[in-house]
Amino acid sequence: MLKPLLLAAGVALVASAATAMQSRAPALPAAEKRALAAAVANPARSEANRARDRYRNPAATLAFFGVRPRQTVVELFPGGGWYSEILAPYVLNGGGTYYVAAPNDRGLGGFKRLVEKDAATYGRARQVIFPVREAGQTGVPAGSADVVLTFRNVHNWAMGDQPYADLAFKQIYAMLKPGGVLGIEDHRLPEAASSEREKNSGYLKVSTVRRLAEQAGFRYAGSSEINANRKDTANWPDGVWTLPPTLALKDKDRAKYLAIGESDRMTLRFVKPR
């Protein structure tokens, strides 16, 4: 009986080590934790955005990615500026450099409205193009970024008739310094689900995101369940947009979808090898 017991103990030890790797996050110094908490608690953030903190867990998510205020931080596809309201003061007031990057001015429209509202804070950010497709477009300089962040965007790069996820990951890899971090949050499709659903549901499998990152050269550095939502089955009539905040079905079953909340999300960290 000794041999099976030793084997079982070994399996348990390996599983425990894997769990530890999955949940480990870089520890921010106390002063930086306070600065991050202050950025999240900033009363200048819109009330609607602050109401979504319970789904998006910004302080824990950014701490897991190891975002520090003196770094060069890139936010890809900032959308309406939900994370920008936190990242801009946290990074720029801490002495760092903050880029926002999208394909065109329309993609930066939400951020430009923040600049109009508070140029002293947001006007110091550098607005650039991503992905760069034409000569003369200004992107993030190669080898300049400490951290690149993208929130609920990879599924957009992988969907549609002309997916460009391979190009996106290649350019992210180029913009990071050796040892730099890529932080990804996105809607999670169960591994057992049909991969066909990745084409139009807004959900992606963790294995798909890992494949895209690793084939670009990244090393997988762990995951977190910070943004998990076990109520989300990832199988809805209008894909992820059925759930809040979009509520694509409008008033149909509205209470049901509000009770589920925002989507189940993967939170993954990758590193560019030194």
C-alpha positions in Angstrom: 0.0 0.0 0.0 3.0 2.3 0.5 3.6 2.9 -3.2 0.0 4.0 -4.0 0.0 6.2 -1.0 3.2 7.9 -2.0 1.9 8.3 -5.6 -1.3 9.9 -4.2 0.7 12.2 -2.0 2.8 13.2 -5.0 -0.2 14.0 -7.1 -1.7 16.1 -4.3 1.6 18.0 -3.9 1.7 18.8 -7.6 -1.9 19.9 -7.6 -1.2 22.1 -4.6 1.8 23.7 -6.4 -0.3 24.3 -9.5 -3.0 26.0 -7.4 -0.4 28.2 -5.7 1.0 29.2 -9.1 -2.4 30.0 -10.3 -3.2 32.4 -7.4 0.1 34.0 -6.8 0.3 37.7 -7.5 3.1 40.2 -7.2 3.0 42.1 -3.9 2.8 45.9 -4.3 4.6 48.0 -1.7 2.2 49.5 0.9 2.5 53.0 -0.4 1.6 51.8 -3.9 -1.4 49.8 -2.6 -2.6 53.0 -0.9 -2.1 55.0 -4.2 -4.1 52.3 -6.1 -6.9 52.3 -3.5 -7.1 56.1 -3.7 -7.3 56.0 -7.5 -10.2 53.5 -7.3 -11.9 55.6 -4.6 -11.4 58.8 -6.5 -14.8 60.7 -6.3 -14.1 62.1 -9.8 -14.9 58.7 -11.2 -18.4 58.5 -12.6 -21.1 57.1 -10.4 -22.0 54.5 -13.0 -18.5 53.3 -13.3 -18.0 53.0 -9.6 -21.2 50.9 -9.3 -19.5 48.3 -11.5 -16.5 47.8 -9.2 -18.1 44.8 -7.6 -18.0 43.0 -11.0 -14.6 44.2 -12.2 -12.6 44.4 -8.9 -10.1 46.9 -10.3 -7.8 47.2 -7.3 -7.3 43.4 -7.0 -7.0 43.0 -10.8 -4.4 45.7 -11.2 -2.5 44.4 -8.2 -2.5 40.9 -9.7 -1.0 42.2 -12.9 1.6 44.0 -10.8 0.9 47.5 -12.2 3.1 50.1 -10.4 2.7 53.8 -10.7 6.3 54.6 -12.0 6.0 52.2 -14.9 5.2 52.7 -18.5 1.7 51.3 -18.8 -0.2 50.7 -22.0 -4.0 50.3 -22.1 -5.3 48.8 -25.3 -8.7 49.7 -26.6 -9.8 51.8 -23.6 -13.4 52.0 -24.8 -15.5 54.4 -22.7 -12.6 54.9 -20.3 -13.7 52.7 -17.4 -10.2 51.6 -16.4 -8.7 54.9 -17.7 -10.4 56.7 -14.8 -8.3 54.6 -12.5 -5.1 54.1 -14.4 -4.5 57.7 -15.5 -4.2 59.2 -12.1 -2.5 56.2 -10.6 0.2 56.1 -13.2 0.6 59.7 -14.2 0.5 61.1 -10.7 3.0 58.5 -9.6 5.6 59.5 -12.1 4.9 56.9 -14.8 4.0 57.0 -18.5 0.5 56.1 -19.6 -0.4 55.2 -23.2 -3.9 54.6 -24.6 -4.0 52.8 -27.9 -6.8 52.0 -30.4 -7.1 51.6 -34.2 -8.4 55.2 -34.8 -9.9 58.3 -33.2 -13.2 56.6 -32.9 -11.7 53.9 -30.7 -10.2 56.6 -28.5 -13.4 58.6 -28.4 -14.3 57.7 -24.8 -10.8 58.7 -23.7 -10.9 61.9 -25.6 -14.1 62.8 -23.7 -12.2 62.3 -20.5 -9.5 64.7 -21.7 -12.2 67.3 -22.5 -13.5 66.8 -18.9 -10.1 66.9 -17.1 -7.2 67.9 -19.3 -4.9 68.3 -16.4 -5.1 64.6 -15.6 -5.9 62.8 -18.9 -4.2 65.2 -21.2 -0.8 63.9 -20.1 -1.5 60.5 -21.5 -0.1 59.5 -24.9 -2.7 58.5 -27.5 -1.4 56.2 -30.2 -2.5 53.6 -32.8 -2.9 49.9 -32.2 -2.6 47.8 -34.1 -0.3 49.7 -36.5 -1.2 48.7 -40.0 0.2 51.6 -42.2 3.6 53.3 -42.5 3.6 56.6 -40.6 1.1 55.6 -37.9 2.4 56.2 -34.4 2.3 53.3 -32.1 3.9 52.4 -28.8 7.7 52.4 -29.2 9.2 48.9 -29.4 10.7 47.7 -26.1 9.3 50.7 -24.1 6.4 49.3 -22.0 6.6 47.6 -18.6 2.9 46.5 -18.6 0.3 46.2 -21.4 -3.3 45.8 -20.3 -6.4 44.8 -22.3 -9.8 44.4 -20.7 -12.5 42.4 -22.6 -11.0 43.0 -26.0 -9.2 39.8 -27.2 -12.5 38.3 -28.3 -13.0 41.3 -30.7 -9.6 40.6 -32.2 -10.5 37.0 -32.8 -14.0 37.5 -34.1 -15.4 38.6 -37.5 -14.5 37.9 -41.1 -11.0 39.3 -40.7 -9.6 38.4 -37.3 -6.3 40.0 -36.4 -5.4 38.4 -33.0 -2.1 37.1 -34.3 -1.0 40.6 -35.4 -2.2 42.1 -32.1 -0.2 39.7 -30.0 2.9 40.1 -32.1 2.7 43.9 -31.7 2.1 43.7 -28.0 5.2 41.4 -27.6 7.3 44.0 -29.6 6.2 47.0 -27.4 7.1 45.3 -24.1 10.5 45.3 -22.5 12.0 42.0 -21.7 10.4 40.9 -18.4 7.4 43.0 -19.2 3.9 41.9 -18.3 0.8 41.4 -20.5 -2.4 41.4 -18.4 -5.6 40.1 -20.0 -9.2 40.0 -18.7 -11.9 38.6 -21.0 -15.2 36.7 -21.1 -14.5 33.0 -20.5 -16.0 30.2 -22.5 -15.9 26.7 -20.9 -13.2 24.5 -22.4 -15.8 21.8 -23.1 -17.9 24.2 -25.3 -17.8 24.2 -29.0 -15.0 26.4 -30.4 -17.5 27.6 -33.0 -19.1 29.7 -30.2 -15.9 31.8 -30.1 -16.7 33.3 -33.5 -19.8 35.2 -32.4 -20.6 34.9 -28.7 -18.0 37.3 -27.3 -16.6 34.5 -25.1 -13.2 32.8 -25.6 -11.6 29.7 -24.0 -8.6 30.2 -21.8 -6.7 27.7 -24.0 -7.3 29.9 -27.0 -6.0 33.0 -25.3 -3.0 31.1 -24.0 -2.3 29.7 -27.5 -2.4 33.2 -29.1 -0.1 34.7 -26.4 2.4 31.8 -26.3 2.7 31.5 -30.1 3.7 35.2 -30.0 6.5 34.3 -27.6 4.9 35.1 -24.2 5.4 32.9 -21.1 2.2 32.1 -19.2 2.7 33.4 -15.6 -0.6 32.6 -13.9 -4.3 33.2 -13.6 -6.7 34.5 -11.0 -10.4 33.9 -10.2 -10.8 37.6 -9.1 -13.3 38.2 -11.9 -15.1 34.8 -12.0 -18.9 34.6 -12.0 -20.2 31.0 -11.6 -23.7 32.2 -12.4 -22.7 32.8 -16.0 -23.1 29.7 -18.2 -21.7 31.6 -21.2 -24.6 30.3 -23.3 -27.1 33.1 -23.9 -29.4 34.1 -26.8 -27.3 37.2 -27.8 -24.0 36.0 -26.5 -22.2 37.9 -23.7 -24.1 41.0 -24.7 -27.3 39.4 -23.2 -25.8 40.1 -19.7 -25.3 43.5 -18.1 -24.2 46.1 -18.8 -25.4 45.7 -22.4 -28.6 43.8 -21.7 -29.2 43.2 -25.5 -32.6 41.7 -24.9 -33.7 45.0 -23.2 -36.7 44.3 -20.9 -37.0 40.6 -21.8 -35.9 38.5 -18.7 -34.2 41.7 -17.5 -34.4 40.8 -13.8 -32.9 37.3 -14.5 -29.9 38.7 -16.3 -29.4 41.5 -13.7 -29.4 38.8 -11.0 -26.6 36.9 -12.9 -24.5 40.0 -13.2 -21.6 40.7 -15.6 -19.9 37.8 -17.3 -17.6 35.1 -16.0 -14.1 36.4 -16.8 -10.6 35.0 -17.1 -7.8 37.1 -15.6 -4.5 36.0 -17.1 -0.9 37.2 -16.7 1.8 36.7 -19.3 5.5 37.7 -19.3 7.9 38.5 -22.1 11.0 36.4 -21.4 14.2 38.2 -20.6 
